[in-house]
Amino acid sequence: MPNQPPKASRRGFFLTASVAGAAVASVGWLKTQAPTALAVLPKPMPLKGGGYSLSDHVKQYYQTTRV
C-alpha cells in the first residue's frame, strides 16, 4: 500500500484545466497580434479652415436638447 499513486482530486483537475486553458488562450492571442504600423500619416489640412460648422443636423440636435 505505500507505493500507491495519490488519488486524483477535482481541485487538481480544475487547476490543471484552467492553467492549460489560459496557456492556450495566450498563445492564440499572441499569434493573432500583427505588428502595427507606427508611422501614421496625419490628416490633410481642410481647405476652408475646418473646425466647427453649424449644420442642419447640429441645429436639430440643439432643438432636441432644449428643456
Helices and strands as residue ranges (DSSP letters): H 10-32, H 56-65
